[in-house]
Amino acid sequence: MKNLTQTPSLKEEIILLSEETDRNYWANRLGVSSEVLKSAVRATRSIMLNQIAAYLSQQKNKISIS
């Protein structure tokens, strides 16, 4: 019988914003300010790196098209 329990992928990373050092790390890693990072988390209602990165990429594309 197969184990149907899903295990999170190693590529799934969670962005934690509770500590300033964590916010600064993720903001630097994503190339944005900590305020932009917090806004992205609020806008996506997610703390998953892949979703935040996709949102920021989409926002960057919107700005470059304008």
PDB file of N, H, CA, C and O in Angstrom:
ATOM      1  N   MET A   1       0.838  -1.180   0.000  1.00  0.00           N
ATOM      2  CA  MET A   1       0.000   0.000   0.000  1.00  0.00           C
ATOM      3  C   MET A   1       0.880   1.239   0.000  1.00  0.00           C
ATOM      4  O   MET A   1       1.867   1.319   0.731  1.00  0.00           O
ATOM      5  N   LYS A   2       0.510   2.190  -0.822  1.00  0.00           N
ATOM      6  H   LYS A   2      -0.292   2.124  -1.416  1.00  0.00           H
ATOM      7  CA  LYS A   2       1.294   3.416  -0.915  1.00  0.00           C
ATOM      8  C   LYS A   2       1.002   4.340   0.258  1.00  0.00           C
ATOM      9  O   LYS A   2      -0.112   4.381   0.780  1.00  0.00           O
ATOM     10  N   ASN A   3       2.008   5.062   0.647  1.00  0.00           N
ATOM     11  H   ASN A   3       2.913   5.028   0.223  1.00  0.00           H
ATOM     12  CA  ASN A   3       1.831   6.084   1.668  1.00  0.00           C
ATOM     13  C   ASN A   3       1.287   7.331   0.983  1.00  0.00           C
ATOM     14  O   ASN A   3       1.994   7.967   0.201  1.00  0.00           O
ATOM     15  N   LEU A   4       0.052   7.680   1.266  1.00  0.00           N
ATOM     16  H   LEU A   4      -0.522   7.163   1.900  1.00  0.00           H
ATOM     17  CA  LEU A   4      -0.593   8.805   0.596  1.00  0.00           C
ATOM     18  C   LEU A   4      -0.378  10.128   1.315  1.00  0.00           C
ATOM     19  O   LEU A   4      -0.877  11.165   0.876  1.00  0.00           O
ATOM     20  N   THR A   5       0.350  10.098   2.401  1.00  0.00           N
ATOM     21  H   THR A   5       0.755   9.256   2.758  1.00  0.00           H
ATOM     22  CA  THR A   5       0.638  11.329   3.116  1.00  0.00           C
ATOM     23  C   THR A   5       1.554  12.197   2.268  1.00  0.00           C
ATOM     24  O   THR A   5       2.606  11.751   1.811  1.00  0.00           O
ATOM     25  N   GLN A   6       1.145  13.427   2.069  1.00  0.00           N
ATOM     26  H   GLN A   6       0.290  13.789   2.440  1.00  0.00           H
ATOM     27  CA  GLN A   6       1.973  14.326   1.267  1.00  0.00           C
ATOM     28  C   GLN A   6       3.058  14.934   2.136  1.00  0.00           C
ATOM     29  O   GLN A   6       2.802  15.402   3.245  1.00  0.00           O
ATOM     30  N   THR A   7       4.253  14.920   1.619  1.00  0.00           N
ATOM     31  H   THR A   7       4.461  14.540   0.717  1.00  0.00           H
ATOM     32  CA  THR A   7       5.350  15.584   2.303  1.00  0.00           C
ATOM     33  C   THR A   7       5.711  16.817   1.498  1.00  0.00           C
ATOM     34  O   THR A   7       5.755  16.767   0.269  1.00  0.00           O
ATOM     35  N   PRO A   8       5.967  17.913   2.173  1.00  0.00           N
ATOM     36  CA  PRO A   8       6.289  19.129   1.432  1.00  0.00           C
ATOM     37  C   PRO A   8       7.578  18.982   0.637  1.00  0.00           C
ATOM     38  O   PRO A   8       8.531  18.339   1.078  1.00  0.00           O
ATOM     39  N   SER A   9       7.588  19.575  -0.510  1.00  0.00           N
ATOM     40  H   SER A   9       6.814  20.097  -0.868  1.00  0.00           H
ATOM     41  CA  SER A   9       8.771  19.562  -1.360  1.00  0.00           C
ATOM     42  C   SER A   9       9.880  20.353  -0.682  1.00  0.00           C
ATOM     43  O   SER A   9       9.623  21.299   0.064  1.00  0.00           O
ATOM     44  N   LEU A  10      11.104  19.953  -0.951  1.00  0.00           N
ATOM     45  H   LEU A  10      11.312  19.185  -1.556  1.00  0.00           H
ATOM     46  CA  LEU A  10      12.225  20.701  -0.399  1.00  0.00           C
ATOM     47  C   LEU A  10      12.285  22.103  -0.976  1.00  0.00           C
ATOM     48  O   LEU A  10      12.878  22.998  -0.374  1.00  0.00           O
ATOM     49  N   LYS A  11      11.673  22.302  -2.147  1.00  0.00           N
ATOM     50  H   LYS A  11      11.192  21.575  -2.636  1.00  0.00           H
ATOM     51  CA  LYS A  11      11.696  23.612  -2.775  1.00  0.00           C
ATOM     52  C   LYS A  11      10.683  24.567  -2.160  1.00  0.00           C
ATOM     53  O   LYS A  11      10.763  25.773  -2.390  1.00  0.00           O
ATOM     54  N   GLU A  12       9.731  24.055  -1.382  1.00  0.00           N
ATOM     55  H   GLU A  12       9.666  23.075  -1.195  1.00  0.00           H
ATOM     56  CA  GLU A  12       8.749  24.909  -0.737  1.00  0.00           C
ATOM     57  C   GLU A  12       9.403  25.563   0.475  1.00  0.00           C
ATOM     58  O   GLU A  12       9.778  24.888   1.434  1.00  0.00           O
ATOM     59  N   GLU A  13       9.532  26.853   0.418  1.00  0.00           N
ATOM     60  H   GLU A  13       9.227  27.401  -0.361  1.00  0.00           H
ATOM     61  CA  GLU A  13      10.120  27.580   1.530  1.00  0.00           C
ATOM     62  C   GLU A  13       9.095  28.557   2.060  1.00  0.00           C
ATOM     63  O   GLU A  13       8.291  29.107   1.306  1.00  0.00           O
ATOM     64  N   ILE A  14       9.131  28.766   3.358  1.00  0.00           N
ATOM     65  H   ILE A  14       9.783  28.320   3.970  1.00  0.00           H
ATOM     66  CA  ILE A  14       8.191  29.663   4.009  1.00  0.00           C
ATOM     67  C   ILE A  14       8.914  30.948   4.375  1.00  0.00           C
ATOM     68  O   ILE A  14      10.017  30.926   4.922  1.00  0.00           O
ATOM     69  N   ILE A  15       8.277  32.061   4.065  1.00  0.00           N
ATOM     70  H   ILE A  15       7.381  32.079   3.621  1.00  0.00           H
ATOM     71  CA  ILE A  15       8.829  33.371   4.395  1.00  0.00           C
ATOM     72  C   ILE A  15       8.258  33.800   5.742  1.00  0.00           C
ATOM     73  O   ILE A  15       7.046  33.954   5.888  1.00  0.00           O
ATOM     74  N   LEU A  16       9.120  33.989   6.708  1.00  0.00           N
ATOM     75  H   LEU A  16      10.105  33.864   6.590  1.00  0.00           H
ATOM     76  CA  LEU A  16       8.702  34.451   8.024  1.00  0.00           C
ATOM     77  C   LEU A  16       9.053  35.922   8.167  1.00  0.00           C
ATOM     78  O   LEU A  16      10.169  36.340   7.859  1.00  0.00           O
ATOM     79  N   LEU A  17       8.084  36.703   8.638  1.00  0.00           N
ATOM     80  H   LEU A  17       7.177  36.363   8.888  1.00  0.00           H
ATOM     81  CA  LEU A  17       8.283  38.146   8.730  1.00  0.00           C
ATOM     82  C   LEU A  17       8.326  38.657  10.159  1.00  0.00           C
ATOM     83  O   LEU A  17       8.445  39.863  10.373  1.00  0.00           O
ATOM     84  N   SER A  18       8.234  37.778  11.135  1.00  0.00           N
ATOM     85  H   SER A  18       8.138  36.798  10.962  1.00  0.00           H
ATOM     86  CA  SER A  18       8.121  38.220  12.519  1.00  0.00           C
ATOM     87  C   SER A  18       9.380  38.913  13.038  1.00  0.00           C
ATOM     88  O   SER A  18       9.285  39.822  13.864  1.00  0.00           O
ATOM     89  N   GLU A  19      10.529  38.508  12.579  1.00  0.00           N
ATOM     90  H   GLU A  19      10.606  37.770  11.908  1.00  0.00           H
ATOM     91  CA  GLU A  19      11.787  39.115  13.021  1.00  0.00           C
ATOM     92  C   GLU A  19      12.365  40.000  11.925  1.00  0.00           C
ATOM     93  O   GLU A  19      12.288  39.667  10.743  1.00  0.00           O
ATOM     94  N   GLU A  20      12.939  41.115  12.320  1.00  0.00           N
ATOM     95  H   GLU A  20      13.001  41.386  13.280  1.00  0.00           H
ATOM     96  CA  GLU A  20      13.519  42.046  11.349  1.00  0.00           C
ATOM     97  C   GLU A  20      14.621  41.388  10.525  1.00  0.00           C
ATOM     98  O   GLU A  20      14.727  41.630   9.323  1.00  0.00           O
ATOM     99  N   THR A  21      15.434  40.564  11.160  1.00  0.00           N
ATOM    100  H   THR A  21      15.348  40.367  12.137  1.00  0.00           H
ATOM    101  CA  THR A  21      16.515  39.903  10.411  1.00  0.00           C
ATOM    102  C   THR A  21      15.950  38.963   9.346  1.00  0.00           C
ATOM    103  O   THR A  21      16.506  38.857   8.253  1.00  0.00           O
ATOM    104  N   ASP A  22      14.845  38.280   9.663  1.00  0.00           N
ATOM    105  H   ASP A  22      14.393  38.366  10.551  1.00  0.00           H
ATOM    106  CA  ASP A  22      14.191  37.414   8.676  1.00  0.00           C
ATOM    107  C   ASP A  22      13.634  38.240   7.522  1.00  0.00           C
ATOM    108  O   ASP A  22      13.812  37.887   6.356  1.00  0.00           O
ATOM    109  N   ARG A  23      12.959  39.344   7.850  1.00  0.00           N
ATOM    110  H   ARG A  23      12.815  39.631   8.797  1.00  0.00           H
ATOM    111  CA  ARG A  23      12.413  40.227   6.802  1.00  0.00           C
ATOM    112  C   ARG A  23      13.521  40.728   5.900  1.00  0.00           C
ATOM    113  O   ARG A  23      13.383  40.719   4.677  1.00  0.00           O
ATOM    114  N   ASN A  24      14.619  41.166   6.494  1.00  0.00           N
ATOM    115  H   ASN A  24      14.731  41.174   7.487  1.00  0.00           H
ATOM    116  CA  ASN A  24      15.736  41.684   5.700  1.00  0.00           C
ATOM    117  C   ASN A  24      16.357  40.598   4.824  1.00  0.00           C
ATOM    118  O   ASN A  24      16.717  40.861   3.676  1.00  0.00           O
ATOM    119  N   TYR A  25      16.485  39.385   5.353  1.00  0.00           N
ATOM    120  H   TYR A  25      16.193  39.172   6.285  1.00  0.00           H
ATOM    121  CA  TYR A  25      17.037  38.272   4.576  1.00  0.00           C
ATOM    122  C   TYR A  25      16.180  38.021   3.341  1.00  0.00           C
ATOM    123  O   TYR A  25      16.695  37.977   2.224  1.00  0.00           O
ATOM    124  N   TRP A  26      14.873  37.856   3.539  1.00  0.00           N
ATOM    125  H   TRP A  26      14.454  37.891   4.446  1.00  0.00           H
ATOM    126  CA  TRP A  26      13.985  37.543   2.413  1.00  0.00           C
ATOM    127  C   TRP A  26      13.877  38.708   1.445  1.00  0.00           C
ATOM    128  O   TRP A  26      13.819  38.500   0.233  1.00  0.00           O
ATOM    129  N   ALA A  27      13.849  39.933   1.962  1.00  0.00           N
ATOM    130  H   ALA A  27      13.896  40.102   2.946  1.00  0.00           H
ATOM    131  CA  ALA A  27      13.791  41.099   1.078  1.00  0.00           C
ATOM    132  C   ALA A  27      15.038  41.151   0.197  1.00  0.00           C
ATOM    133  O   ALA A  27      14.934  41.375  -1.009  1.00  0.00           O
ATOM    134  N   ASN A  28      16.202  40.949   0.784  1.00  0.00           N
ATOM    135  H   ASN A  28      16.286  40.767   1.764  1.00  0.00           H
ATOM    136  CA  ASN A  28      17.448  40.935   0.004  1.00  0.00           C
ATOM    137  C   ASN A  28      17.464  39.788  -0.992  1.00  0.00           C
ATOM    138  O   ASN A  28      17.890  39.962  -2.133  1.00  0.00           O
ATOM    139  N   ARG A  29      17.010  38.633  -0.576  1.00  0.00           N
ATOM    140  H   ARG A  29      16.664  38.492   0.352  1.00  0.00           H
ATOM    141  CA  ARG A  29      16.998  37.464  -1.460  1.00  0.00           C
ATOM    142  C   ARG A  29      16.077  37.686  -2.661  1.00  0.00           C
ATOM    143  O   ARG A  29      16.367  37.226  -3.766  1.00  0.00           O
ATOM    144  N   LEU A  30      14.963  38.396  -2.438  1.00  0.00           N
ATOM    145  H   LEU A  30      14.727  38.770  -1.541  1.00  0.00           H
ATOM    146  CA  LEU A  30      14.013  38.649  -3.517  1.00  0.00           C
ATOM    147  C   LEU A  30      14.276  39.968  -4.241  1.00  0.00           C
ATOM    148  O   LEU A  30      13.628  40.265  -5.244  1.00  0.00           O
ATOM    149  N   GLY A  31      15.219  40.753  -3.740  1.00  0.00           N
ATOM    150  H   GLY A  31      15.746  40.511  -2.926  1.00  0.00           H
ATOM    151  CA  GLY A  31      15.580  42.004  -4.403  1.00  0.00           C
ATOM    152  C   GLY A  31      14.559  43.112  -4.241  1.00  0.00           C
ATOM    153  O   GLY A  31      14.374  43.929  -5.142  1.00  0.00           O
ATOM    154  N   VAL A  32      13.889  43.142  -3.083  1.00  0.00           N
ATOM    155  H   VAL A  32      14.040  42.478  -2.351  1.00  0.00           H
ATOM    156  CA  VAL A  32      12.890  44.177  -2.807  1.00  0.00           C
ATOM    157  C   VAL A  32      13.123  44.735  -1.406  1.00  0.00           C
ATOM    158  O   VAL A  32      13.926  44.200  -0.642  1.00  0.00           O
ATOM    159  N   SER A  33      12.420  45.805  -1.079  1.00  0.00           N
ATOM    160  H   SER A  33      11.768  46.239  -1.700  1.00  0.00           H
ATOM    161  CA  SER A  33      12.503  46.341   0.275  1.00  0.00           C
ATOM    162  C   SER A  33      11.631  45.501   1.204  1.00  0.00           C
ATOM    163  O   SER A  33      10.779  44.740   0.746  1.00  0.00           O
ATOM    164  N   SER A  34      11.848  45.642   2.501  1.00  0.00           N
ATOM    165  H   SER A  34      12.540  46.260   2.873  1.00  0.00           H
ATOM    166  CA  SER A  34      11.037  44.875   3.449  1.00  0.00           C
ATOM    167  C   SER A  34       9.577  45.312   3.396  1.00  0.00           C
ATOM    168  O   SER A  34       8.683  44.498   3.628  1.00  0.00           O
ATOM    169  N   GLU A  35       9.323  46.581   3.095  1.00  0.00           N
ATOM    170  H   GLU A  35      10.049  47.242   2.907  1.00  0.00           H
ATOM    171  CA  GLU A  35       7.943  47.066   2.965  1.00  0.00           C
ATOM    172  C   GLU A  35       7.251  46.430   1.768  1.00  0.00           C
ATOM    173  O   GLU A  35       6.088  46.034   1.861  1.00  0.00           O
ATOM    174  N   VAL A  36       7.952  46.329   0.651  1.00  0.00           N
ATOM    175  H   VAL A  36       8.896  46.650   0.576  1.00  0.00           H
ATOM    176  CA  VAL A  36       7.385  45.679  -0.539  1.00  0.00           C
ATOM    177  C   VAL A  36       7.121  44.207  -0.240  1.00  0.00           C
ATOM    178  O   VAL A  36       6.100  43.662  -0.661  1.00  0.00           O
ATOM    179  N   LEU A  37       8.020  43.569   0.471  1.00  0.00           N
ATOM    180  H   LEU A  37       8.850  44.011   0.812  1.00  0.00           H
ATOM    181  CA  LEU A  37       7.837  42.167   0.844  1.00  0.00           C
ATOM    182  C   LEU A  37       6.589  41.996   1.708  1.00  0.00           C
ATOM    183  O   LEU A  37       5.788  41.093   1.470  1.00  0.00           O
ATOM    184  N   LYS A  38       6.422  42.858   2.707  1.00  0.00           N
ATOM    185  H   LYS A  38       7.073  43.592   2.901  1.00  0.00           H
ATOM    186  CA  LYS A  38       5.238  42.777   3.566  1.00  0.00           C
ATOM    187  C   LYS A  38       3.965  42.999   2.756  1.00  0.00           C
ATOM    188  O   LYS A  38       2.960  42.323   2.978  1.00  0.00           O
ATOM    189  N   SER A  39       4.005  43.934   1.829  1.00  0.00           N
ATOM    190  H   SER A  39       4.821  44.483   1.649  1.00  0.00           H
ATOM    191  CA  SER A  39       2.844  44.185   0.970  1.00  0.00           C
ATOM    192  C   SER A  39       2.517  42.970   0.112  1.00  0.00           C
ATOM    193  O   SER A  39       1.347  42.642  -0.087  1.00  0.00           O
ATOM    194  N   ALA A  40       3.539  42.308  -0.392  1.00  0.00           N
ATOM    195  H   ALA A  40       4.490  42.574  -0.230  1.00  0.00           H
ATOM    196  CA  ALA A  40       3.337  41.117  -1.219  1.00  0.00           C
ATOM    197  C   ALA A  40       2.711  39.987  -0.407  1.00  0.00           C
ATOM    198  O   ALA A  40       1.840  39.273  -0.903  1.00  0.00           O
ATOM    199  N   VAL A  41       3.145  39.826   0.823  1.00  0.00           N
ATOM    200  H   VAL A  41       3.852  40.406   1.226  1.00  0.00           H
ATOM    201  CA  VAL A  41       2.570  38.796   1.690  1.00  0.00           C
ATOM    202  C   VAL A  41       1.098  39.103   1.955  1.00  0.00           C
ATOM    203  O   VAL A  41       0.256  38.206   1.913  1.00  0.00           O
ATOM    204  N   ARG A  42       0.789  40.370   2.225  1.00  0.00           N
ATOM    205  H   ARG A  42       1.473  41.099   2.258  1.00  0.00           H
ATOM    206  CA  ARG A  42      -0.611  40.746   2.447  1.00  0.00           C
ATOM    207  C   ARG A  42      -1.445  40.542   1.192  1.00  0.00           C
ATOM    208  O   ARG A  42      -2.569  40.046   1.268  1.00  0.00           O
ATOM    209  N   ALA A  43      -0.909  40.919   0.041  1.00  0.00           N
ATOM    210  H   ALA A  43       0.004  41.322  -0.021  1.00  0.00           H
ATOM    211  CA  ALA A  43      -1.656  40.825  -1.219  1.00  0.00           C
ATOM    212  C   ALA A  43      -1.940  39.377  -1.609  1.00  0.00           C
ATOM    213  O   ALA A  43      -3.018  39.065  -2.115  1.00  0.00           O
ATOM    214  N   THR A  44      -0.978  38.500  -1.375  1.00  0.00           N
ATOM    215  H   THR A  44      -0.102  38.753  -0.964  1.00  0.00           H
ATOM    216  CA  THR A  44      -1.150  37.095  -1.766  1.00  0.00           C
ATOM    217  C   THR A  44      -1.803  36.261  -0.671  1.00  0.00           C
ATOM    218  O   THR A  44      -2.293  35.160  -0.923  1.00  0.00           O
ATOM    219  N   ARG A  45      -1.803  36.796   0.541  1.00  0.00           N
ATOM    220  H   ARG A  45      -1.405  37.690   0.746  1.00  0.00           H
ATOM    221  CA  ARG A  45      -2.309  36.049   1.701  1.00  0.00           C
ATOM    222  C   ARG A  45      -1.584  34.713   1.842  1.00  0.00           C
ATOM    223  O   ARG A  45      -2.179  33.689   2.180  1.00  0.00           O
ATOM    224  N   SER A  46      -0.294  34.758   1.574  1.00  0.00           N
ATOM    225  H   SER A  46       0.188  35.590   1.299  1.00  0.00           H
ATOM    226  CA  SER A  46       0.522  33.547   1.609  1.00  0.00           C
ATOM    227  C   SER A  46       1.898  33.871   2.177  1.00  0.00           C
ATOM    228  O   SER A  46       2.374  35.004   2.099  1.00  0.00           O
ATOM    229  N   ILE A  47       2.523  32.847   2.750  1.00  0.00           N
ATOM    230  H   ILE A  47       2.137  31.927   2.814  1.00  0.00           H
ATOM    231  CA  ILE A  47       3.907  32.991   3.207  1.00  0.00           C
ATOM    232  C   ILE A  47       4.823  32.018   2.473  1.00  0.00           C
ATOM    233  O   ILE A  47       5.962  31.793   2.880  1.00  0.00           O
ATOM    234  N   MET A  48       4.311  31.441   1.382  1.00  0.00           N
ATOM    235  H   MET A  48       3.385  31.624   1.051  1.00  0.00           H
ATOM    236  CA  MET A  48       5.095  30.503   0.588  1.00  0.00           C
ATOM    237  C   MET A  48       5.958  31.269  -0.410  1.00  0.00           C
ATOM    238  O   MET A  48       5.465  32.132  -1.137  1.00  0.00           O
ATOM    239  N   LEU A  49       7.243  30.949  -0.438  1.00  0.00           N
ATOM    240  H   LEU A  49       7.644  30.249   0.152  1.00  0.00           H
ATOM    241  CA  LEU A  49       8.195  31.647  -1.288  1.00  0.00           C
ATOM    242  C   LEU A  49       7.778  31.643  -2.750  1.00  0.00           C
ATOM    243  O   LEU A  49       7.850  32.679  -3.411  1.00  0.00           O
ATOM    244  N   ASN A  50       7.343  30.500  -3.267  1.00  0.00           N
ATOM    245  H   ASN A  50       7.284  29.659  -2.729  1.00  0.00           H
ATOM    246  CA  ASN A  50       7.008  30.425  -4.693  1.00  0.00           C
ATOM    247  C   ASN A  50       5.849  31.355  -5.046  1.00  0.00           C
ATOM    248  O   ASN A  50       5.851  31.948  -6.125  1.00  0.00           O
ATOM    249  N   GLN A  51       4.869  31.496  -4.170  1.00  0.00           N
ATOM    250  H   GLN A  51       4.867  31.015  -3.293  1.00  0.00           H
ATOM    251  CA  GLN A  51       3.737  32.381  -4.437  1.00  0.00           C
ATOM    252  C   GLN A  51       4.133  33.846  -4.327  1.00  0.00           C
ATOM    253  O   GLN A  51       3.697  34.668  -5.133  1.00  0.00           O
ATOM    254  N   ILE A  52       4.951  34.178  -3.344  1.00  0.00           N
ATOM    255  H   ILE A  52       5.305  33.510  -2.690  1.00  0.00           H
ATOM    256  CA  ILE A  52       5.414  35.558  -3.176  1.00  0.00           C
ATOM    257  C   ILE A  52       6.293  35.954  -4.359  1.00  0.00           C
ATOM    258  O   ILE A  52       6.140  37.047  -4.905  1.00  0.00           O
ATOM    259  N   ALA A  53       7.209  35.079  -4.759  1.00  0.00           N
ATOM    260  H   ALA A  53       7.333  34.191  -4.316  1.00  0.00           H
ATOM    261  CA  ALA A  53       8.095  35.373  -5.886  1.00  0.00           C
ATOM    262  C   ALA A  53       7.298  35.553  -7.171  1.00  0.00           C
ATOM    263  O   ALA A  53       7.604  36.439  -7.969  1.00  0.00           O
ATOM    264  N   ALA A  54       6.278  34.724  -7.380  1.00  0.00           N
ATOM    265  H   ALA A  54       6.030  34.004  -6.731  1.00  0.00           H
ATOM    266  CA  ALA A  54       5.439  34.852  -8.578  1.00  0.00           C
ATOM    267  C   ALA A  54       4.692  36.182  -8.571  1.00  0.00           C
ATOM    268  O   ALA A  54       4.591  36.844  -9.604  1.00  0.00           O
ATOM    269  N   TYR A  55       4.174  36.570  -7.421  1.00  0.00           N
ATOM    270  H   TYR A  55       4.257  36.032  -6.582  1.00  0.00           H
ATOM    271  CA  TYR A  55       3.467  37.848  -7.305  1.00  0.00           C
ATOM    272  C   TYR A  55       4.404  39.015  -7.599  1.00  0.00           C
ATOM    273  O   TYR A  55       4.053  39.921  -8.355  1.00  0.00           O
ATOM    274  N   LEU A  56       5.591  38.996  -7.004  1.00  0.00           N
ATOM    275  H   LEU A  56       5.877  38.260  -6.390  1.00  0.00           H
ATOM    276  CA  LEU A  56       6.548  40.085  -7.223  1.00  0.00           C
ATOM    277  C   LEU A  56       6.974  40.156  -8.682  1.00  0.00           C
ATOM    278  O   LEU A  56       7.135  41.246  -9.230  1.00  0.00           O
ATOM    279  N   SER A  57       7.154  39.013  -9.308  1.00  0.00           N
ATOM    280  H   SER A  57       7.023  38.127  -8.863  1.00  0.00           H
ATOM    281  CA  SER A  57       7.509  38.976 -10.725  1.00  0.00           C
ATOM    282  C   SER A  57       6.389  39.570 -11.575  1.00  0.00           C
ATOM    283  O   SER A  57       6.644  40.326 -12.512  1.00  0.00           O
ATOM    284  N   GLN A  58       5.165  39.227 -11.243  1.00  0.00           N
ATOM    285  H   GLN A  58       4.958  38.613 -10.481  1.00  0.00           H
ATOM    286  CA  GLN A  58       4.005  39.757 -11.965  1.00  0.00           C
ATOM    287  C   GLN A  58       3.925  41.275 -11.802  1.00  0.00           C
ATOM    288  O   GLN A  58       3.653  41.991 -12.765  1.00  0.00           O
ATOM    289  N   GLN A  59       4.161  41.763 -10.587  1.00  0.00           N
ATOM    290  H   GLN A  59       4.383  41.181  -9.805  1.00  0.00           H
ATOM    291  CA  GLN A  59       4.122  43.203 -10.339  1.00  0.00           C
ATOM    292  C   GLN A  59       5.230  43.916 -11.107  1.00  0.00           C
ATOM    293  O   GLN A  59       5.022  45.003 -11.644  1.00  0.00           O
ATOM    294  N   LYS A  60       6.397  43.303 -11.154  1.00  0.00           N
ATOM    295  H   LYS A  60       6.566  42.419 -10.718  1.00  0.00           H
ATOM    296  CA  LYS A  60       7.527  43.884 -11.884  1.00  0.00           C
ATOM    297  C   LYS A  60       7.199  43.978 -13.370  1.00  0.00           C
ATOM    298  O   LYS A  60       7.510  44.978 -14.018  1.00  0.00           O
ATOM    299  N   ASN A  61       6.567  42.932 -13.908  1.00  0.00           N
ATOM    300  H   ASN A  61       6.314  42.120 -13.382  1.00  0.00           H
ATOM    301  CA  ASN A  61       6.178  42.939 -15.320  1.00  0.00           C
ATOM    302  C   ASN A  61       5.130  44.000 -15.603  1.00  0.00           C
ATOM    303  O   ASN A  61       5.166  44.631 -16.659  1.00  0.00           O
ATOM    304  N   LYS A  62       4.199  44.212 -14.684  1.00  0.00           N
ATOM    305  H   LYS A  62       4.169  43.699 -13.826  1.00  0.00           H
ATOM    306  CA  LYS A  62       3.179  45.248 -14.866  1.00  0.00           C
ATOM    307  C   LYS A  62       3.824  46.628 -14.931  1.00  0.00           C
ATOM    308  O   LYS A  62       3.432  47.465 -15.744  1.00  0.00           O
ATOM    309  N   ILE A  63       4.805  46.858 -14.080  1.00  0.00           N
ATOM    310  H   ILE A  63       5.124  46.178 -13.420  1.00  0.00           H
ATOM    311  CA  ILE A  63       5.479  48.157 -14.042  1.00  0.00           C
ATOM    312  C   ILE A  63       6.282  48.377 -15.312  1.00  0.00           C
ATOM    313  O   ILE A  63       6.284  49.482 -15.856  1.00  0.00           O
ATOM    314  N   SER A  64       6.966  47.345 -15.797  1.00  0.00           N
ATOM    315  H   SER A  64       6.964  46.448 -15.355  1.00  0.00           H
ATOM    316  CA  SER A  64       7.804  47.506 -16.989  1.00  0.00           C
ATOM    317  C   SER A  64       6.970  47.676 -18.252  1.00  0.00           C
ATOM    318  O   SER A  64       7.439  48.273 -19.221  1.00  0.00           O
ATOM    319  N   ILE A  65       5.749  47.165 -18.259  1.00  0.00           N
ATOM    320  H   ILE A  65       5.368  46.680 -17.472  1.00  0.00           H
ATOM    321  CA  ILE A  65       4.871  47.310 -19.420  1.00  0.00           C
ATOM    322  C   ILE A  65       4.286  48.716 -19.481  1.00  0.00           C
ATOM    323  O   ILE A  65       4.082  49.260 -20.566  1.00  0.00           O
ATOM    324  N   SER A  66       4.018  49.296 -18.333  1.00  0.00           N
ATOM    325  H   SER A  66       4.183  48.854 -17.451  1.00  0.00           H
ATOM    326  CA  SER A  66       3.368  50.615 -18.281  1.00  0.00           C
ATOM    327  C   SER A  66       4.157  51.698 -18.923  1.00  0.00           C
ATOM    328  O   SER A  66       3.721  52.849 -18.946  1.00  0.00           O
TER     329      SER A  66
END
